Amino acid sequence: MKLRAKLLAIVLLFVGLVLINYLASSVPVRADLTAESIYSLSPGTKAMLGKVEEPVTLDLYFSQDAAGLPIGYKNYAVRVQEMLRQYVRASRGRLNLNVINPRPDTPDEEKATAAGLTPQMVQTGGEQFFFGLVVTQADQQKTVPAFMPQREQFLEYDLSKLVYAVQQFNKPKLGLLTSLPLQGTSPQQMQMMMMMRQQPQPGQFVATELAESFEIVTVEPTATSLPAGLDVLLVAHPQNVPPALQYAIDQFLLGGKPVFLAVDPSSQHFKRQGGQQAMMGGPQPNVSSDLPTLLGAYGVVYEPQKVVGDLENATQVHVGNGGVARLPIWLNLRRENFNATAMPTAQLNTAMFIEAGSLAAKAGSDLTFTPLIETSAQTGTVDSALLQFAQPDDVSKQITPSGKKTIAALVTGKFKTAFPDGAPKSDPVKPDSSSQPSTLNSQLKESSTTSTLVVIADTDWLFDDYSVRKFNFFGQTMGEPINNNLAFASNTLEFLGGSQDLISIRGKGSSLRPFNVVREMEVEAQKKYQDKLTELDARLQQVQTKLTELQGKKTEGKRLTATPEIAKAIEDFQKQSAAMRGERREIRRALREDIDRLENRLLLLNVLATPLLVGAFGFWFYRARQK
């Protein structure tokens, strides 16, 4: 009887556990206790989901049965599914989620391939697997071809961007105001260049890249208003912009529409034009650009006559007589120079900027100034006028490092107008049916909502010369990116061209928490032994050099000279080399000793912690029942 009661109790306990787990997964209540709330939806995502009108279907394809699938992908798949379920709950029935396991040679695999998902390969067995998302609304379809765990911190942004994009039936409109031939030489410029016997400029790849995501609307430099219906405005190398057009830009930004502004203290494009015009006896063009009225009002400090030079990130260039020198005003920036938490720059690895300027936040500004791209601490500035005939070595001598400089920045907040007295009186805005509403109605004195401005202190990075390697492919001019310049342009403008809800979403932390104690111990151990390793490597290099010299001594007949002195010296150096290599192995082993001991203690703690805690609780419970 007692045995049957115990068995019944065990069965009821098991049923209770199953029911508790089922109810816990069904109750729409969650507690996110992570440091950066990585499992909670941002207010921007919730606002965006609240605006969904037509049903949206989410088809998540994940080959969970693939042999040899890395555990990292399995864990990340659970993370993605849980995030998508939160989207479904927050949408109040407007989103539907289907989790599909596309097994080989099945209709599901054919659907995944037809939708444009990219199969990935398991490194160990060579088997392919799918891990992507298809978002569909009516006849609109967008995809994540392949989820990557490395992009986990931007998972929410990527998902929200997809749900938002599938509801857009037309490309957003990008206004382009520039004095640069990004789209190629215009017909007006063509006539002038033909008169001066100059070759017309072809369009740049950056314009082609942007045309895939935007409908580009050209804004003439002489215009007094902006075209209607623009979603985002790109201003590149503004020169002689009429006050009325500056006022229209100001009102556009204050109206909540984002602006991408690229200025330059020293444009290579106009420098080359100046060289050609000098040979023709023409006037020298202005190589710098600035919008002082707007930037000053928006709390951005920019000096249009100062060029940044970074001694650490200098680019190697060819000089006379086949030599190579480092040119610090040509910045070859790396991953550590990009803001890893900002959407436009988080995934960038390299970029090149040519004679760029620097940006800073004005003292007392209440706007949020976020650096996107910074130089190293070995950075100084030099007057652009001194660079015209300077050699690379001379430029390096002119630079006195004064700390990091900001090349690109994101400015957000409630902007105040740059025209507090209203539209410029000398060039009044004439109402017409094609102008922006903000120029026709009452003036905005302050942003009606959070405004977004991206400023870059260089424009040469937009040109193919510094971003792609061109080649001919069956008569077509193709371009292979040599850095992430094009990605930076498209990432930033796609980020700005989305809704304000998307712009408000920020990158979050990763569910894979790094063990900072181990990392700090590695750094300390490296500092402790690095000097010894450096000294030992230098000595080993010297020994190897001498050994190579001795072994390379030959007679005129190219036969090795083997005198007793040389033979003994070679033997001594070989012994020294072997001894030093052994010493180096010992030092590197010492680097790992403390870390290995800590890992063993952690392993023991992980194995024993749970049984010890359960045993302690059982003992306490037993004693409590006895009492």
N, C-alpha and C positions, 0 to 999 in steps of 0.2 A: 504494500500500500504506500509505504514511504517512498519506494523507488519510483512508482508511477507518479506520485506527487512531484518528485524532483524532476522527472522527465518532462512533465507538463509545465513546470515552472521554467525549464530551459527553453521549451518550445515557445511559451508565451513571451519570454524575454527576447528571443530572436524576432518574433513577429512584431514586438514593440519597437525594437531597434529599426526594423524595416519601415514601419509606419512613421516613426519619428523622422527618419531621413527623407521619406516621401513628402511628409507635410512640410519639413524645413525647406525643401526645394520648391514647393508650390506656394508657400506664403510669400507675398511680394514685399518682404521686408529684408533689408540687408544692412549690415554694419561693416563699413570699410575702415579698418584700423591701420591701414598702411600709411607710411609717413607722407606720401605725396598723393594719396587718394587715387591710386592707379586703377581701382576697380569701380570708381564712381564716374558717372557722366557729368561733363561740364555744363554750366548753365547755357553756353552757346549751343551745345548739341541738343539739349532739351528744348530750347527755343526753336531751333531748326526743325526738330521732329514735330513740334506743335503746329507747324505751317504746312505739313504734308497733307494734301487734299485727296489724291488718288492713291489706291493701294500700291505698295511697293513690295516686290518679292526678292528675298535674299536667298540665293542658292550657294551654300558653302560646300565646296568639293574638297574632300580630304581622304586620301588613300590610307586609311588607318591599318589596313592589313598588309601593307608593303613590307617585305622582309628586310630586316636590317635598318629600319627607319630610325634615325637618331632620336634619342630621348628628348633632346632639346626641341625638336619639331613636334613631338607628341604633347609635351607640356604646353608649347605655344598654341597648338590647336585647341586645347582645352581653354586656354586664355581667350582666344578669338571667339570660340563658341559662347563663352560666358558673356563676353562683351556684346555680341550680337543679340543674345537673349535680353540683355538690358535695353538695347535699342527697341526690341519688340515690345517690351513692357512699357517703355516710356512713350511709344507711339500711339498707345491706346487703340490697338487693333489695325492701324494703317500699314504696319510692316508685318510680313510673314516670313518665317525662317524655315528653310529646308536644308538639312544636313545630309549630304550625299557621299557615299563611299564608291567612287568610280573604279570598280574592279576591272582588270584587263579583259579586253575583247567583249565588252558589254555596251549596251546603248548609253549608259551613264558616261562611260569613257568617251564615246563619240560626241556626246553633248558637251562635255568639258572641252574637248579639242575644238569643236565648232564654235564655241563661245569665245575662243581665243586664250584659254588658260595655257600656261607654259608648264610642261612636265619637267620635274626636277629629278636628278639621278641620285640614288643611294650610293655613297662612295664605296662602301664595303662590297656589296653584291652586284652593283651595276643596274639594279632594278629601278624603273622610273616610278614616280608617284606625283599625284596632283595635290596642291594645297593652294586654292585660290577662291575667289568670290565673284559671283555674277549677280549684279543688281539690275532689276528690270521694273520699269513702269510703262504700261501700254506698249508702244513699239520702241521705246528708248531703252538702251542697254549699255551699262558700263561694267568694267571688270577690274579686279586686282589679279593680274595674271599669275602671280606667285607671292605668297606671304613669306617674309624673311624675318626671323627672330631678331636680327640686328636692328630692325626698324620698330621694335615694340613700343618705344616711348612715343611714337607718333601714330599708334594704331587708331586711337579715337579720331584724330584729325583725318586720316586716310579714309576711314569708314564714313565719317560725316560728309567729307568732300564728295564721296561717291553717291551717297543718298541725295545730296543737294544737286549734283551734276545731272543725275538721271531725270530730274524734274525740269531741266532747262532745255527748251526745244530749239533755241537759237544761241549762237555763239555770243558771248559778251562783247561789247564794243570797246576797243582800246583806242583812245585818242593819241596820236603821235605828233608831237611838236618838236622839231629838231632842225639844226643847221647842218647836220651830218648826212651823207648819202647812204643811209642805212637801207633804203629801198632802191638804191641805184640813183643815177643822175636824173633829175627831173627834166621835163622838156624845156623849161625856162633856163635851167643851168646848162643844158645841152647846147643851146645856141651860143651862150657866152663862152663855153669851153671850146667850141669849134672855132670861134673868132680868135681865141688865144692859142689855138692849135694844141689843145690839151685832150688827152684821152678821157672819154666818159667813164664814170665809176660804176662798176657792177654792184648789184645788191648784195648785202651781207647776209650770211647764214642766220644771224640772230633774227632778222625780219622774217625769214622763212619759218624759223622755229616758232615764233610768236603767232604767225598766221594760222598755224594748226589749231591753236586754242582760242584765238580772238579774231573778230572782224576788225581789221585795222582801218581807222578813219584818220586821214591826214589833216592836220591843222596847219594852215599856212602861217609863217612867221609874221605876216603883216595883218593877220586877222584881229578883230577887236572883240570877238566873243568865241565861245566854244560851241561846237556842233551839239545838237540835242541828243539825248539818249546815251551819252557815254557812261560806261561803267567804271573805267579806270583811265587815268591820264599818265602818259609817259612823256617827260620833258628831258631831252638829251642835248647837252651843250647849248643852252639858250643864249643867244646873242641879240642885242638890240630889240628885245621884246617890248612892244608898245605897252604903255601904262594901262591901257584899257584891257589888254589881254592878260596882264598880270592880275588885274582886278578880277577878271573872270576866273582865273586859276584859283585865286584866293577864295572866292565864293563857292567854287566847285569843291574845294577841300573842306570848307566850313559846313557845307551841306551834307557831309558824311561820305563823300566819294574819295577813294584813295588816290594819292599822287606818288609817282615814281620819278624822282628828280636826279639827273646825273650832270654834274658840273665838272670843270676841269681847269687847273691852273696852267696846263701846257699840253695842248692837243697836238699829237704827232701828225694827224691828218692836215691840219692847217699849217703846221711847220713845213711839211712837204710842199704844200701849195705856195707857201712863202718863198721857198727855194726856186720853184718854177717861175713865179712872178718876178723874182729878182733878176733872173736871166733875161726876162722879157722887158725889164725896166719898169715893172708895175709896182704899186704900193704893197707894203707888207701887211698881211691880214692879222687880225687880233687872234692870238692862239688860246686865250683864256676865256672862261665863261663864268657867269655869276648871276644870281638874282638877289642882290643885297636887301632890297625892300622886304621880300617875302621871308628869306632866311632869318633876317634880323628880328622880324616879328614872331617867328616860330621858334625862337630860342636856340638857333643853330649858329655856332661860330665857325666861319670858313674864311681863310685868307687866299684870295685868288692869285697871289703872286708867290706863294710858298709851295715848294715841291718836297715831298717826303722821300727820305733816303734811309733804307734799312740795311745795315752792314751785315746782318745775319742772313737775311733772305734776298741777297743780291743775286741777279741773274748773270750767268756767264755769257759773255758776248765775244765775238771775234774782232780783233784789232789788227793793225797793220803788221805785215811780215808773218802772217799766219799765227800770230799769238792769240792768247785767250786771257780776258780780264773779267773781273767781277764789277758789274754796274749796279750800284745800290739804289738808283732811282728807278730801275726796272724791277719791280717786286715780284718774286716768284714765291707765293705764299703757300703754306702747307696746312694740314688738318688742324693743327693747334692754333692757327690764326683765325679760325671760324668759330662763331658762336654755336656750340653744340646743342643748345636748348631752343634755338629759334628755327622756325620752319624753313625759311629760305636757305639757311646755311648748314643745317644739321648734318646733311649727307655729303657735303662737299669735301674734297681731298686736296685739290690744287686749284690755283687761280693765278693769273698774271695781270698786273696793273702797271701801266707805263706813265711815269712822271705824275703820279697821283698827288692830290692834296690831302689835307686832314680835316676832320670835323670834331667839334666838341660842343658840349651843352653850355649854353649861356648861364652864368651865375644868376641864381634867383628864379630861373624858369620853373614853372610848376608842371611842365610836360614831362612825360617819361621818355628818356633818351636811352635806347638800348643799342650798344655797339654790336654790329653784325660781323664785321671783319676788322681785325686789328693787326698791327705789325708787331715785331718783337721789341724788347726793351732796348735793343741796340739801334735806335732810330732817332734821327734828327731831321732838320729841315734846311733847305737851301733856297735862295732866291732863284726863281725860274729864269731871270735875265742872265744869270751867270752860267747857264748850262749850254748856251748856244754853240760854243766852240771848245768846251771843256772835254778832256779825255777822261775815260773811266777812272784811272788812278787819281786824277786831279779832283774828280767829284768826291771820291772817298775821303780825301784829305779835308774837304770843306764841311764834312758832316760831323757834328758833335752830338753823340747820343744823349737824348734827354727823356727817354722812356717811350712807352707804347703810344702809337697814334691810331686813331680810328679812321678807317677808310670808308666804311659804309655803316649807316646807322638807321634804326627804326625809331621814329618819333610818334608817340601816340598821346591822346588826351583831348582836352577841350581847348582848341586853338582860339586865339583872339585875332581879329582881322588885322591885316597889314595896312588897311585903308580906313582908319577910324573916322575920317572926315567924309567918307563916301567915295563914289566913283571919281576918278581923276577929272578935274574940271577942264584941263587943256585938251583932253581927248575923250569926250563923253561917249558912253555906251549907247549906241543906237539900237532901239528895240527892233527885232525882226523875228519872223516865225521860226527861224532855224537856231536861235541862240538858246543857251541853257536857261531854265526858269529862274535860276538864282540871279541872273543879270537883269531880269525883267521885273521881278517883284521887289519888295523892300529888302534893303541890305541886311545881311547877317553880320552881326557884330562879334558873335562867338559861335563856336561849333554847336549845331543843334543836337549832335550826339558825339560819341567818341570818333575823332578823326585820325587817319593813319597816313603818315608820310615816310617814305623811304628815300634817303639821300645817299648818293655815292659820289665821292670826290675824284672821279676819273671817268673818261668816256672812251679811251682807246681800247679798253677791254671788250667793247662791243664789236670791234672789227675782226675780220677773219684772220688778219695777219698775226694776231695774238691769241687766237682761240682754236683754229682748225688747220689741218694739213690737207690741202686740196689735191685731188687726183682725177684723172679722166677715166670714166667707166662707160665704154660703148658710146662715146660721144657726149656723155653727160658729165658735168662738173660735180663731183662729189666731195664731201668734206669729212675728214676723220678728226674728232675732237682731240686736241692735245692737252687739254685741261678742262676744268669745270666752269669756264666762263659762260658758255651757253646755258648750262644747267642752272647757274645762278640767276641769269636773266629770266628764264622760263619759270623757275621755282618761285621767284619773288613776285612776278606779275600774276601767276596763277593764284598765289596766296592772296594778293591784293584784289584780284578780280572776283574772288568768291564773295559770299555774303558777309555782313558784319558778324554774324553768328560764327562763321568759320574762322574769321580773323581773331576772334576772342579765344579760340581753343589753343591751348599751349601744350607743348610736349610734356609728358609725364615720365616718371621713373620707370625702371624695369622691374619685373617680378623676380628676376634673377639678381638677388642682392649680393654685391661684392663683399668679401670679408676684409674690411679695411685694416684689421689688426695684422693679418698676414702681409698685406701689401706694405704697410708701414715698416714691418720687420724686414722685408726684402730691401726696402730703401735704405734702412739703417745698416744692414749687413753689407749692402753694396758700397755705402760710404766708407765703412770700416776697412774693407779689403781692396777697394778700387785702386788706391794709391800703390799698394803692393803689386797688384796685377799690372798696372800701367808701367811701373818700373821694370817688372820682370819681362813684360812683352817687349819693351825697348831694348833690354839687354839681349833677349833672344833674337831680336831682329838684327842687332849688330853681329852676333855670332853667326847667324845664318848668312849675312852679307859677306863676312870674311871667309866663311867656309866656301861660299859660291865663287869668290874671287880666286881662292887657292885651287879649287877644282877646275877652274876655267883657264888656268895658266897652261899654255901649250907651246910646243916648239914650232918652228917653221913648217915642219912636216905634219902639223896638227895632231901630234901624239902627246899624250899627257906626260908632263915632266914629273917624275916620281923620285925626287931626291929624298934622303932620309929626313932632312929638316922639314920639308913640306909634308911628308907622310906623317911625321909625329904631330905637326901642327893640326893637320886634318883630324887625326885621332883625338887630340885634346879637345878641339872644338866640337866634335861629335859627342864626346862624353859630357861636355858642358851643356850642349843642346838637350841631351836626354835627361840630365839632372834638372835643368830648368823646366822642361815639360812636366816632369814629375812634381816639381814644386808648384807649378801652376795648377795641376789637378788637385793637389792638397788644398790650395787656397779656395778653389771653386767648390770643393766638397765642404769646406768650412762655411761657405756662404749659405749652404742648405741645412746645416746641423740644427740651428735653433728653430727654423721653420718646420723641419721634419718632426722635431720633438713636440712642437705645438700641434701639428696635424695629428700625431698619435694620441695626444691627450684629448683632442676634440673627438676623434674617432671613438675612443673609449667612453667619453661622456655621452656621445650620441647613442651608443649601443646600450649602456647601462642606465641612462637617465630614466627612460620610461618604465622599465621593470622596477627600479628602485622606488619611483614615485608611486606606482600602483601598489607595490608591496607595503610601503609606508601607510598609504591610505587604507589598505586592507587591515593592517595591524591596528590602526587607530579605530577603524569601524568595529573590529572584533572586540577590542577593549571597551568601546562604548556600549556594545550590546551586552557584554558581560556585566557591566555596571548596572 
